[in-house]
Amino acid sequence: MTAAITATATVPAVTVLPPATEVAAVALVLPGGKARSRDPMSPRQLTGLRMRPFASALRDHGAPHGVAVWSVRYRVRGWNGSAADPVSDAGWALDEVRRRHGDLPVVVVGHSMGGRAAIHVAGDVAVRGVVALAPWIEPGDPVNQLRGRSLLVAHGSKDVITSAASSRRFAELAAGVTEPVAGVRVRGDLHAMLLRWRTWHRLATGWTLATLGLAPMPADLARAVDLGRAGDFAVPL
């Protein structure tokens, strides 16, 4: 069964895939968007549709452990400079998790602009970790809020929309304030994460469940964490 909170002019929307048991944790899924746009976010837009398979994969692997999957639909499509609209919307969703379920652990999974938003909201007390998929990173994006959280940054080797080099540099900075941190280069894939979708799903679900203490860290991600401690944040997978 899927539950939903409907968007209004001032409140974002969220679609919830509930677990098979009592809710013990939440995976919060944040889609991409645009640098600047005040257009309303539509459920038919490709950035949101692209994250539905990730939500399903997180549900399939997490539901037996009590993981609910919350997918956010922003109020508007853009980051919009200092307004940082998706950060506000993600913060609203975290507050809504608390209102419904109390103090549960959350892992935030974001793609592109959503990856940037996930990093920005990592300082919320509920957040245990971040999965940033092909994130849009800008110089000056903060890192100290990641202290005590896990961070996986994954980027396609052929991505020409967002910068793999920026992802790598951000992972290096984050490793100075927290652990575990892993940086992964998905060989041969583009920004849309379609060519090797199974790999992307495995990375997102594996990191999420391991961060929540619900499953061991997958071997290739554990290796990426070890290599990250040695300074390698572009492990090819």
Backbone as CSV, one residue per row, in Angstrom:
resi,resn,N_x,N_y,N_z,CA_x,CA_y,CA_z,C_x,C_y,C_z
1,MET,0.849,-1.192,0.000,0.000,0.000,0.000,0.883,1.239,0.000
2,THR,0.507,2.231,-0.775,1.243,3.480,-0.869,0.433,4.582,-0.216
3,ALA,1.075,5.338,0.668,0.438,6.485,1.305,1.022,7.747,0.724
4,ALA,0.277,8.843,0.822,0.764,10.093,0.236,0.249,11.275,1.029
5,ILE,1.049,12.331,1.038,0.629,13.653,1.477,0.608,14.517,0.230
6,THR,-0.502,15.167,-0.046,-0.666,15.921,-1.280,-0.067,17.312,-1.141
7,ALA,0.594,17.758,-2.200,1.217,19.079,-2.199,0.168,20.176,-2.186
8,THR,0.542,21.293,-1.566,-0.227,22.524,-1.653,0.714,23.600,-2.172
9,ALA,0.250,24.828,-2.190,1.093,25.913,-2.684,2.302,26.138,-1.800
10,THR,2.224,25.743,-0.524,3.306,26.033,0.420,3.944,24.799,1.019
11,VAL,3.430,23.620,0.701,3.942,22.387,1.302,4.293,21.405,0.196
12,PRO,5.454,20.775,0.258,5.786,19.765,-0.744,4.947,18.516,-0.565
13,ALA,5.134,17.573,-1.454,4.401,16.311,-1.376,5.355,15.185,-1.022
14,VAL,4.826,14.117,-0.463,5.625,12.937,-0.192,4.783,11.701,-0.462
15,THR,5.402,10.724,-1.106,4.783,9.421,-1.315,5.532,8.413,-0.457
16,VAL,4.795,7.608,0.295,5.396,6.691,1.253,5.129,5.248,0.834
17,LEU,6.217,4.480,0.732,6.111,3.029,0.562,6.371,2.407,1.922
18,PRO,5.316,1.901,2.583,5.491,1.411,3.955,6.175,0.051,3.981
19,PRO,6.797,-0.300,5.093,7.458,-1.598,5.211,6.478,-2.708,5.540
20,ALA,7.012,-3.905,5.597,6.184,-5.070,5.912,5.935,-5.191,7.406
21,THR,6.707,-4.485,8.223,6.587,-4.538,9.669,6.463,-3.116,10.206
22,GLU,6.518,-2.982,11.524,6.491,-1.656,12.129,7.666,-0.824,11.619
23,VAL,7.415,0.457,11.384,8.454,1.324,10.841,9.573,1.492,11.862
24,ALA,10.789,1.157,11.421,11.965,1.272,12.281,12.961,2.304,11.760
25,ALA,12.851,2.677,10.495,13.779,3.629,9.882,13.142,4.137,8.596
26,VAL,13.729,5.197,8.041,13.197,5.808,6.826,14.334,6.069,5.847
27,ALA,14.089,5.734,4.574,14.943,6.177,3.481,14.215,7.323,2.782
28,LEU,14.817,8.500,2.785,14.208,9.694,2.208,14.826,9.934,0.835
29,VAL,14.006,9.901,-0.209,14.477,9.959,-1.590,14.207,11.355,-2.160
30,LEU,15.266,11.987,-2.671,15.175,13.345,-3.201,15.555,13.345,-4.676
31,PRO,14.688,13.819,-5.568,14.992,13.837,-7.001,15.825,15.042,-7.391
32,GLY,16.199,15.057,-8.664,16.912,16.200,-9.213,15.964,17.337,-9.558
33,GLY,16.527,18.341,-10.229,15.728,19.507,-10.603,16.543,20.431,-11.486
34,LYS,16.346,21.728,-11.314,17.037,22.736,-12.109,17.750,23.726,-11.196
35,ALA,18.740,24.412,-11.764,19.428,25.434,-10.979,18.464,26.547,-10.580
36,ARG,17.648,26.995,-11.554,16.688,28.062,-11.267,15.365,27.770,-11.961
37,SER,14.321,27.697,-11.204,12.969,27.565,-11.748,11.976,27.703,-10.604
38,ARG,10.954,28.538,-10.828,9.862,28.647,-9.868,8.641,27.878,-10.352
39,ASP,8.804,27.094,-11.433,7.686,26.295,-11.923,7.335,25.218,-10.904
40,PRO,6.064,24.927,-10.722,5.684,23.858,-9.791,6.249,22.517,-10.244
41,MET,6.589,21.688,-9.277,7.073,20.342,-9.571,5.879,19.454,-9.870
42,SER,5.941,18.756,-11.000,4.853,17.873,-11.406,5.259,16.417,-11.192
43,PRO,4.319,15.549,-10.810,4.650,14.132,-10.664,5.033,13.474,-11.975
44,ARG,4.787,14.140,-13.099,5.116,13.569,-14.402,6.507,13.963,-14.896
45,GLN,7.178,14.828,-14.159,8.492,15.264,-14.615,9.535,14.151,-14.457
46,LEU,10.461,14.120,-15.393,11.378,12.995,-15.487,12.272,12.861,-14.273
47,THR,12.642,13.984,-13.658,13.526,13.888,-12.497,12.881,13.093,-11.368
48,GLY,11.587,13.309,-11.153,10.887,12.537,-10.144,10.654,11.103,-10.566
49,LEU,10.262,10.919,-11.822,10.028,9.558,-12.316,11.297,8.715,-12.246
50,ARG,12.452,9.354,-12.468,13.702,8.601,-12.468,13.991,7.961,-11.122
51,MET,13.525,8.553,-10.044,13.827,8.025,-8.720,12.841,6.976,-8.237
52,ARG,11.765,6.757,-9.002,10.807,5.737,-8.576,11.416,4.340,-8.504
53,PRO,12.243,3.939,-9.494,12.869,2.616,-9.359,13.795,2.518,-8.144
54,PHE,14.450,3.606,-7.783,15.269,3.592,-6.580,14.396,3.396,-5.344
55,ALA,13.268,4.089,-5.299,12.350,3.917,-4.176,11.864,2.479,-4.097
56,SER,11.553,1.881,-5.246,11.093,0.484,-5.259,12.191,-0.456,-4.785
57,ALA,13.429,-0.227,-5.230,14.544,-1.076,-4.798,14.782,-0.949,-3.300
58,LEU,14.715,0.275,-2.791,14.871,0.476,-1.351,13.741,-0.201,-0.583
59,ARG,12.534,-0.125,-1.116,11.400,-0.813,-0.485,11.600,-2.324,-0.490
60,ASP,11.995,-2.873,-1.640,12.136,-4.324,-1.752,13.165,-4.874,-0.772
61,HIS,14.278,-4.140,-0.612,15.336,-4.629,0.266,15.137,-4.200,1.723
62,GLY,14.475,-3.065,1.914,14.354,-2.544,3.263,13.086,-2.906,3.995
63,ALA,12.018,-3.220,3.268,10.725,-3.480,3.918,10.783,-4.591,4.962
64,PRO,11.494,-5.701,4.704,11.549,-6.736,5.739,12.216,-6.277,7.033
65,HIS,12.992,-5.210,6.954,13.691,-4.688,8.129,12.964,-3.508,8.761
66,GLY,11.804,-3.153,8.243,11.058,-2.032,8.805,11.409,-0.686,8.231
67,VAL,12.019,-0.650,7.029,12.394,0.620,6.405,11.250,1.134,5.540
68,ALA,10.732,2.293,5.871,9.763,2.980,5.028,10.517,3.869,4.050
69,VAL,10.010,3.978,2.837,10.653,4.798,1.807,9.763,5.997,1.513
70,TRP,10.314,7.176,1.746,9.592,8.422,1.518,10.195,9.129,0.304
71,SER,9.404,9.373,-0.718,9.850,10.087,-1.911,9.244,11.483,-1.915
72,VAL,10.097,12.486,-1.985,9.666,13.880,-1.888,9.406,14.451,-3.281
73,ARG,8.307,15.176,-3.428,8.083,16.017,-4.603,8.149,17.465,-4.144
74,TYR,9.139,18.180,-4.658,9.360,19.555,-4.243,8.195,20.474,-4.645
75,ARG,8.125,21.621,-4.000,7.129,22.620,-4.371,7.433,23.202,-5.750
76,VAL,8.714,23.497,-5.992,9.143,24.073,-7.266,10.346,23.294,-7.779
77,ARG,10.668,23.477,-9.058,11.681,22.652,-9.706,13.111,23.089,-9.413
78,GLY,13.312,24.345,-8.979,14.659,24.890,-8.908,15.260,24.946,-7.523
79,TRP,16.614,25.024,-7.513,17.347,25.317,-6.281,17.162,26.782,-5.905
80,ASN,17.302,27.639,-6.895,16.979,29.062,-6.769,17.880,29.814,-5.785
81,GLY,19.174,29.673,-6.025,20.152,30.452,-5.292,20.052,30.290,-3.794
82,SER,20.095,31.410,-3.090,20.097,31.360,-1.630,18.790,30.831,-1.048
83,ALA,17.730,30.770,-1.857,16.473,30.194,-1.362,16.627,28.716,-1.055
84,ALA,17.480,28.022,-1.826,17.740,26.595,-1.620,16.428,25.843,-1.354
85,ASP,15.479,26.001,-2.266,14.129,25.474,-2.047,14.079,23.973,-1.737
86,PRO,14.847,23.111,-2.421,14.743,21.691,-2.082,15.280,21.358,-0.699
87,VAL,16.178,22.181,-0.177,16.663,21.953,1.187,15.523,22.192,2.179
88,SER,14.767,23.266,1.962,13.605,23.515,2.823,12.603,22.388,2.734
89,ASP,12.379,21.872,1.512,11.402,20.804,1.333,11.864,19.510,1.997
90,ALA,13.163,19.214,1.896,13.688,18.028,2.569,13.596,18.177,4.086
91,GLY,13.853,19.389,4.581,13.694,19.635,6.014,12.265,19.442,6.473
92,TRP,11.322,19.897,5.642,9.905,19.664,5.956,9.623,18.169,6.056
93,ALA,10.151,17.385,5.120,9.906,15.938,5.131,10.499,15.292,6.384
94,LEU,11.678,15.719,6.802,12.270,15.179,8.026,11.410,15.517,9.242
95,ASP,10.880,16.726,9.276,9.967,17.087,10.370,8.712,16.221,10.331
96,GLU,8.239,15.924,9.117,7.040,15.101,8.989,7.296,13.674,9.440
97,VAL,8.494,13.152,9.162,8.865,11.830,9.689,8.774,11.825,11.211
98,ARG,9.308,12.873,11.837,9.243,12.949,13.300,7.810,13.049,13.793
99,ARG,6.993,13.825,13.078,5.602,13.975,13.513,4.868,12.648,13.474
100,ARG,5.150,11.862,12.444,4.443,10.581,12.301,5.026,9.468,13.161
101,HIS,6.369,9.444,13.259,7.022,8.246,13.810,7.933,8.512,14.989
102,GLY,8.127,9.760,15.384,9.065,10.027,16.459,10.502,10.024,15.938
103,ASP,11.425,9.711,16.833,12.849,9.826,16.520,13.369,8.541,15.883
104,LEU,13.190,8.441,14.576,13.691,7.294,13.833,14.916,7.700,13.010
105,PRO,15.834,6.759,12.762,16.981,7.073,11.906,16.573,7.187,10.447
106,VAL,17.237,8.089,9.732,16.934,8.367,8.333,18.229,8.345,7.523
107,VAL,18.171,7.731,6.345,19.226,7.874,5.348,18.623,8.626,4.171
108,VAL,19.315,9.655,3.702,18.812,10.486,2.619,19.514,10.089,1.323
109,VAL,18.726,9.741,0.308,19.233,9.297,-0.987,18.806,10.334,-2.022
110,GLY,19.774,11.022,-2.625,19.428,12.080,-3.565,20.214,11.994,-4.852
111,HIS,19.565,12.387,-5.958,20.202,12.397,-7.274,20.355,13.828,-7.760
112,SER,21.532,14.168,-8.261,21.784,15.463,-8.893,21.492,16.596,-7.909
113,MET,20.535,17.477,-8.200,20.185,18.518,-7.242,19.747,17.912,-5.917
114,GLY,19.075,16.760,-5.981,18.671,16.083,-4.754,19.851,15.590,-3.943
115,GLY,20.955,15.227,-4.618,22.157,14.858,-3.893,22.734,16.038,-3.129
116,ARG,22.707,17.200,-3.769,23.161,18.410,-3.078,22.267,18.718,-1.883
117,ALA,20.956,18.614,-2.072,20.028,18.861,-0.970,20.252,17.864,0.164
118,ALA,20.499,16.600,-0.188,20.739,15.577,0.833,21.944,15.936,1.691
119,ILE,23.000,16.422,1.050,24.197,16.832,1.781,23.885,17.995,2.714
120,HIS,23.084,18.940,2.248,22.787,20.123,3.046,21.949,19.797,4.272
121,VAL,21.061,18.807,4.198,20.207,18.502,5.349,20.806,17.438,6.257
122,ALA,22.050,17.036,5.985,22.653,15.954,6.771,22.808,16.300,8.244
123,GLY,22.801,17.584,8.575,22.946,17.965,9.968,21.718,17.734,10.816
124,ASP,20.603,17.402,10.200,19.399,17.083,10.979,19.690,15.920,11.917
125,VAL,19.184,16.007,13.130,19.504,15.009,14.153,19.090,13.602,13.751
126,ALA,18.084,13.475,12.871,17.609,12.148,12.477,18.505,11.488,11.443
127,VAL,19.279,12.261,10.702,20.019,11.718,9.561,21.229,10.932,10.033
128,ARG,21.331,9.696,9.538,22.469,8.835,9.860,23.455,8.749,8.696
129,GLY,22.967,9.010,7.485,23.855,8.900,6.345,23.240,9.509,5.105
130,VAL,24.101,9.693,4.091,23.709,10.294,2.825,24.233,9.444,1.685
131,VAL,23.374,9.225,0.691,23.778,8.626,-0.583,23.584,9.698,-1.637
132,ALA,24.685,10.207,-2.183,24.638,11.278,-3.176,24.972,10.684,-4.536
133,LEU,23.979,10.605,-5.409,24.101,9.979,-6.715,24.274,11.054,-7.778
134,ALA,25.418,11.055,-8.445,25.721,12.086,-9.450,25.363,13.471,-8.934
135,PRO,25.841,13.829,-7.738,25.357,15.074,-7.128,25.876,16.315,-7.823
136,TRP,25.065,17.360,-7.754,25.464,18.693,-8.163,26.149,19.329,-6.951
137,ILE,27.464,19.519,-7.061,28.246,20.095,-5.976,28.805,21.427,-6.430
138,GLU,28.716,22.423,-5.567,29.285,23.735,-5.839,30.381,24.048,-4.818
139,PRO,31.405,24.816,-5.223,32.410,25.251,-4.250,31.734,25.980,-3.085
140,GLY,32.170,25.658,-1.901,31.590,26.283,-0.725,30.437,25.525,-0.117
141,ASP,29.959,24.439,-0.770,28.930,23.616,-0.123,29.490,23.085,1.198
142,PRO,28.705,23.128,2.261,29.240,22.823,3.594,29.521,21.332,3.777
143,VAL,30.436,21.036,4.699,30.759,19.636,5.012,30.613,19.332,6.497
144,ASN,30.726,20.335,7.362,30.759,20.042,8.800,29.481,19.395,9.303
145,GLN,28.351,19.645,8.617,27.087,19.037,9.034,27.090,17.527,8.857
146,LEU,28.072,16.995,8.113,28.170,15.552,7.898,28.864,14.830,9.043
147,ARG,29.368,15.548,10.013,30.078,14.906,11.119,29.186,13.858,11.792
148,GLY,29.711,12.654,11.924,28.956,11.574,12.546,28.011,10.853,11.606
149,ARG,27.996,11.247,10.328,27.144,10.597,9.326,28.009,9.830,8.331
150,SER,27.430,8.829,7.702,28.115,8.158,6.600,27.826,8.904,5.297
151,LEU,28.751,8.766,4.336,28.565,9.438,3.051,29.072,8.548,1.927
152,LEU,28.183,8.260,0.982,28.561,7.628,-0.280,28.309,8.624,-1.393
153,VAL,29.347,8.889,-2.198,29.225,9.721,-3.389,29.519,8.836,-4.594
154,ALA,28.540,8.701,-5.494,28.709,7.866,-6.681,28.458,8.710,-7.919
155,HIS,29.336,8.545,-8.924,29.225,9.369,-10.131,29.546,8.530,-11.359
156,GLY,28.759,8.675,-12.415,29.040,8.001,-13.659,30.282,8.557,-14.325
157,SER,31.093,7.675,-14.906,32.350,8.126,-15.508,32.133,8.966,-16.761
158,LYS,30.946,8.876,-17.385,30.660,9.636,-18.597,29.615,10.730,-18.380
159,ASP,29.413,11.107,-17.127,28.450,12.155,-16.785,28.984,13.502,-17.253
160,VAL,28.197,14.200,-18.088,28.585,15.538,-18.542,27.623,16.606,-18.014
161,ILE,26.738,16.232,-17.122,25.765,17.171,-16.555,26.277,17.730,-15.228
162,THR,26.706,16.853,-14.347,27.338,17.282,-13.100,28.766,16.761,-13.079
163,SER,29.577,17.303,-12.209,31.019,17.094,-12.245,31.470,15.968,-11.319
164,ALA,32.059,14.925,-11.918,32.645,13.851,-11.120,33.838,14.354,-10.317
165,ALA,34.585,15.292,-10.886,35.724,15.849,-10.158,35.262,16.600,-8.908
166,SER,34.149,17.319,-9.014,33.608,18.021,-7.849,33.141,17.034,-6.790
167,SER,32.538,15.935,-7.221,32.128,14.893,-6.275,33.331,14.342,-5.531
168,ARG,34.400,14.073,-6.277,35.601,13.523,-5.654,36.193,14.501,-4.654
169,ARG,36.281,15.771,-5.033,36.831,16.760,-4.111,35.975,16.897,-2.860
170,PHE,34.653,16.833,-3.032,33.782,16.946,-1.864,33.967,15.747,-0.931
171,ALA,34.079,14.547,-1.497,34.312,13.364,-0.665,35.616,13.505,0.113
172,GLU,36.640,14.047,-0.521,37.912,14.261,0.170,37.738,15.205,1.357
173,LEU,36.983,16.291,1.151,36.731,17.224,2.242,35.923,16.560,3.351
174,ALA,34.884,15.813,2.968,34.026,15.174,3.965,34.795,14.176,4.811
175,ALA,35.778,13.505,4.203,36.567,12.526,4.950,37.359,13.171,6.072
176,GLY,37.529,14.484,6.010,38.211,15.185,7.085,37.349,15.411,8.303
177,VAL,36.029,15.198,8.177,35.131,15.458,9.310,34.313,14.247,9.717
178,THR,34.259,13.201,8.892,33.400,12.068,9.233,33.927,10.783,8.613
179,GLU,33.351,9.679,9.022,33.569,8.383,8.390,32.397,7.481,8.734
180,PRO,32.115,6.476,7.891,32.802,6.146,6.649,32.400,7.061,5.499
181,VAL,33.358,7.274,4.605,33.125,8.005,3.361,33.651,7.157,2.218
182,ALA,32.862,7.012,1.163,33.286,6.277,-0.023,32.944,7.092,-1.256
183,GLY,33.847,7.092,-2.224,33.605,7.700,-3.524,33.723,6.652,-4.603
184,VAL,32.697,6.519,-5.419,32.630,5.450,-6.411,32.435,6.060,-7.795
185,ARG,33.152,5.531,-8.766,32.988,5.920,-10.174,32.323,4.752,-10.896
186,VAL,31.108,4.966,-11.357,30.371,3.924,-12.074,30.800,3.972,-13.534
187,ARG,31.554,2.980,-13.931,32.180,2.999,-15.249,31.152,2.946,-16.375
188,GLY,31.316,3.858,-17.336,30.541,3.821,-18.569,29.146,4.377,-18.490
189,ASP,28.760,4.974,-17.335,27.373,5.452,-17.249,27.307,6.973,-17.252
190,LEU,26.089,7.448,-17.560,25.796,8.859,-17.736,25.031,9.400,-16.528
191,HIS,24.609,10.649,-16.624,23.948,11.304,-15.499,22.625,10.631,-15.132
192,ALA,21.929,10.101,-16.117,20.611,9.513,-15.865,20.672,8.166,-15.155
193,MET,21.861,7.555,-15.069,22.056,6.306,-14.315,21.238,5.149,-14.892
194,LEU,21.053,5.127,-16.192,20.196,4.126,-16.813,20.951,2.924,-17.366
195,LEU,22.180,3.136,-17.816,22.886,2.061,-18.498,23.255,0.922,-17.545
196,ARG,23.608,1.280,-16.330,23.981,0.274,-15.328,23.099,0.454,-14.092
197,TRP,21.808,0.463,-14.335,20.877,0.773,-13.252,20.965,-0.208,-12.099
198,ARG,21.254,-1.470,-12.381,21.367,-2.443,-11.288,22.487,-2.062,-10.323
199,THR,23.600,-1.570,-10.878,24.712,-1.149,-10.026,24.309,0.021,-9.147
200,TRP,23.650,1.005,-9.722,23.210,2.164,-8.939,22.246,1.750,-7.824
201,HIS,21.303,0.874,-8.154,20.362,0.420,-7.127,21.089,-0.319,-6.009
202,ARG,22.044,-1.161,-6.395,22.789,-1.931,-5.393,23.592,-1.002,-4.484
203,LEU,24.211,0.011,-5.059,24.959,0.961,-4.253,24.053,1.678,-3.253
204,ALA,22.919,2.181,-3.738,22.019,2.947,-2.874,21.439,2.086,-1.764
205,THR,20.959,0.901,-2.116,20.341,0.050,-1.091,21.385,-0.519,-0.143
206,GLY,22.533,-0.914,-0.677,23.567,-1.485,0.182,24.073,-0.501,1.205
207,TRP,24.346,0.737,0.765,24.830,1.754,1.696,23.759,2.120,2.723
208,THR,22.518,2.222,2.271,21.429,2.587,3.184,21.265,1.556,4.286
209,LEU,21.163,0.297,3.926,20.941,-0.740,4.935,22.138,-0.891,5.859
210,ALA,23.354,-0.765,5.320,24.542,-0.869,6.165,24.617,0.302,7.141
211,THR,24.292,1.509,6.669,24.304,2.674,7.547,23.317,2.513,8.687
212,LEU,22.173,1.923,8.408,21.147,1.711,9.433,21.440,0.511,10.317
213,GLY,22.513,-0.217,10.035,22.868,-1.391,10.828,21.981,-2.592,10.579
214,LEU,21.345,-2.625,9.397,20.397,-3.689,9.092,20.984,-4.780,8.203
215,ALA,22.163,-4.556,7.653,22.830,-5.528,6.792,24.311,-5.194,6.756
216,PRO,25.155,-6.171,6.473,26.589,-5.866,6.347,26.838,-4.950,5.148
217,MET,27.920,-4.196,5.230,28.323,-3.392,4.088,28.725,-4.317,2.945
218,PRO,28.155,-4.151,1.730,28.578,-4.964,0.590,30.087,-4.890,0.389
219,ALA,30.665,-5.985,-0.095,32.114,-6.094,-0.148,32.752,-4.989,-0.978
220,ASP,32.144,-4.644,-2.133,32.773,-3.620,-2.963,32.686,-2.241,-2.315
221,LEU,31.625,-1.975,-1.584,31.530,-0.712,-0.870,32.481,-0.682,0.328
222,ALA,32.625,-1.805,1.014,33.595,-1.868,2.106,35.004,-1.603,1.586
223,ARG,35.294,-2.132,0.400,36.604,-1.872,-0.213,36.745,-0.390,-0.554
224,ALA,35.661,0.224,-1.062,35.707,1.645,-1.383,35.936,2.484,-0.126
225,VAL,35.339,2.076,0.976,35.570,2.785,2.240,37.037,2.675,2.642
226,ASP,37.605,1.472,2.554,39.015,1.283,2.908,39.926,2.107,2.006
227,LEU,39.635,2.118,0.708,40.447,2.912,-0.210,40.279,4.406,0.048
228,GLY,39.066,4.799,0.466,38.846,6.190,0.823,39.718,6.622,1.996
229,ARG,39.890,5.739,2.951,40.772,6.074,4.089,42.203,6.313,3.619
230,ALA,42.552,5.707,2.474,43.878,5.917,1.901,43.896,7.075,0.901
231,GLY,42.739,7.734,0.716,42.692,8.899,-0.152,42.140,8.679,-1.542
232,ASP,41.597,7.488,-1.816,41.044,7.208,-3.137,39.531,7.342,-3.090
233,PHE,39.008,8.395,-3.724,37.562,8.639,-3.724,36.978,8.567,-5.135
234,ALA,37.575,7.715,-5.962,37.031,7.461,-7.298,37.227,5.990,-7.635
235,VAL,36.755,5.128,-6.742,36.921,3.687,-6.912,36.043,3.223,-8.071
236,PRO,36.609,2.590,-9.090,35.792,2.164,-10.228,34.981,0.912,-9.909
237,LEU,33.698,0.945,-10.248,32.829,-0.213,-10.064,32.041,-0.419,-11.348
